[in-house]
Amino acid sequence: METLNGSEIQREILLNPNESCWGGYLFDLCAYSKTLFKVAIERSFPQLQGLPVSVQPCSQNFKADYQCQSALSIFPLVKSQPGAPKSPQEVAELLIEHFPSVSAVSDIGLTGPGFINITFSPDFLCKLMDNIYRNGAVFPKPSHKKRIVIDFSSPNIAKQMHVGHLRSTIIGDTLSRVFEYLGHEVFRLNHVGDWGTQFGMLICHLEDKFPDFATESPAIGDLQVFYQESKKRFDEDEGFRKRAYKGVVTLQNGDPTVTRAWKLICDVSRAEFQRIYDKLDINIEEKGESFYQQFMPSMVQYLESKGLLTIENGRKLMYCMEGKPPLTVQKSDGGFTYDTSDLAALRYRLIDMKADWVLYVVDAGQSLHFELIFEAAKLAGILDPTKHRVEHVAFGVVHDASGKKFKTRSGETVKLQDLLDKAVQHAATIAEEKRAESHEPGSSDVSGKHEVIAYSAIKYADLKNRRTADYSFSFERMMSLKGDTAARLLYSYARIVSISKKAGEFLSGRPPLEKLYHPSEIKLIKQTLRFPEVVRAIEKDLMPHGLCSFLYNLSDTFNIFYRDCKCVEVQEGTVIKVNINRLTLCDAVAIIFRQCFYLLGLKTVDSM
Ligand code: ARG
């Protein structure tokens, strides 16, 4: 290892981090390891710039903490240089020789075909844990604060929200929470479907059945039934169908009576959606398709003026990708479509809202739609890929427990409301069974607890899967205390909290955390300290499941620690001895647990 020269004082601070350097913020060990290797690479090959730096965390059962695999990719780039290393191993040896000497790193070694492993010193790691205990889990302010639009949930008015919208709601909410946590400005937008063909038929049906709807409140409380009636007429009655199509255009042209009818229908639907958002603790702002009507005519004109539209049978189309169908920007009757509203919405978000990122959390079935919209926006000069990040955050289908598409027995899509109610019932039944088994009296505040457990179970069961994969929905599985479930995580957390509770009187005036050397302590510390890099990864890949597996591993490592390391000794109900360092460790771990729960939208319970 080599020491630093005078001109590198600035960097030295970075290389030997201390309290004044992390300033109470979370410290990202993976990013730090990368910095160290970057320095080693630059020093080993001062004449070459931009050599690749790739550093990854070692898998859990590895002896070391982070591994650098750059030697393998650097070797072919340098081997023709005079006096160059003759193998990837030799490159790795050179990197080790030039690796900055920092007290934080206690071990460095070469393994395999040229991998370099580093290990952090327990004292250094204790300092980082102590920092979490004292200052909480706070990220440093981002150097480039982003304006991020997240388009999620987005159900359709007059139709029920279904499990697809549930996925969008859960994933979108977690991504929003993560970006807010990282210090970005997030706009959570509900792009509800409130402007399409279904409104023509709904409004015509309303006009026929409740001509006095403006003065008398009509019985459309069950919008679903109302929708089905109007759909039946639409399918069977040619005259009605024609009127319905006209109705949409009249609505889009701002006719006051039709607009009043439309508003009434939206209000009924909105109240239904809100009930679900309240249950799931979702905060979202409605900016539906209709909001963008004001920009649609000029949008079409603009595309026309740029010569991007083709007219076919009176329809204005935009062909934007070879071999792919065109977007329908305006129908022959003058009406606008889903395509028009999405183009107008994207323009509004990028230009008027000045968003840096626009993310669409929508099922994978709509991939082509978004591919075309993004391409069209590029052609129209609205989206600049060098400036904007615009992505379809696609997700897979939900199957039932037997692997078939999620449907009720009669073949309809499952209503979200019913699904949530069933989950709460399920949680209550399980609790009742447990209570009967243990012969304990039931607690008084059970209903709130069942809801917490049920909704947490549903959210976690969704988030833990790789977003793009399909998954199957099973109440039994998601609520089990065994396996990778919210119930189990909440249980682990309740256990950590109970340790602190037991040791109540030792809670204040803790000395700095130090001297933790038991392998189960070290494992727990190292797992906890991976939190910053796991959250950062979501910024890149938009995949929340990484956070779930992190938390699951954390709970596992905690349980092993709990088994191996006594924190508090109790005799006849009184605490007789406390290991204060372990207590501080538990409290720091609890902070990370809570933060993860928050990001995943799970609420905690103090006992199960
Ligand atoms: N309402 C649509 C649906 O239920 C989803 C809308 C997604 N967002 C968007 N900007 N297209 O399928």
Boltz pocket constraint, residues with backbone or C-beta under 6 A from the ligand:
constraints:
  - pocket:
      binder: B
      contacts: [[A, 151], [A, 153], [A, 154], [A, 155], [A, 156], [A, 191], [A, 192], [A, 193], [A, 342], [A, 345], [A, 360], [A, 361], [A, 362]]
      max_distance: 6.0
